[in-house]
């Protein structure tokens, strides 16, 4: 018990610093205000008073929430370790003593926790706006969607931390991670169909990429909410969470391994 406490105490402290850092910055506030303003302006137009037009409003708001949450998760995670190295605070941090694994885990939990708190605010805003128009509050849908969304951000956060070890500058990590995540969301589900049109050995390579990539689209419940479809069966929902946990753990292990190999300076 003491060993576990001694390991997680520095991790919790590092995570707390990351969360406080996010709320001192303007990223979340700017993105939330933009999302709220765009949604409220379009929702206040008379044309949107028709019940059938609530769907485009839901689609727009959820799209803005997804874009904003990805921006927050990626930009926050990308700057963590490079900033520690640039500000020369990594040396005293590791001398406390705190292991490199604890630094990575603390940074991950801080970024993931901060993203989760942002999601709570975004989804509460969404539920308030749409509930006022539809006079209904499907809590099960929103809870399933928010938790799946949060676990997706766990994969993205772990992937971004891995990129921050590989690439020199946070800007490079941001750009490459955004492109990679967008590509996975839009194209990963179609790679198996593309593989069928190819000859060997390209077919095997594309199939390998298809099965190796995390299929982030399975965490997207926007269509179910927009069209008021039934909730995802809970066992499938739990399996998706486990799927996300596995990929996040793999990316974190790779990050820890590379961080241990990389010189601090």
ABEGO torsion letter per residue (X at the ends): XAAAAAAAAAAAAAAAAAAAAAAABAAAAAAAAAAAAAAAAAAABAAAABAAAAAAAAAAAAAAAAAAAAAAAAAAAAAAAAAAAAAGAAAAAAAOBBBAAAAAAAAAAAAAAAAAAAAAAAAAAAAAAAAAAAGBBBAAAAAAAAAAAAAAAAAAAAAAAAAAAABABAAAAAAAAAAAAAAAAAAAAAAAAAAAABBOAAAAAAAAAAAABBBAAAABAAAAAAAGBBBBBAAAAAAAAAAAAAAAAAAAAAAAAAAAABBAX
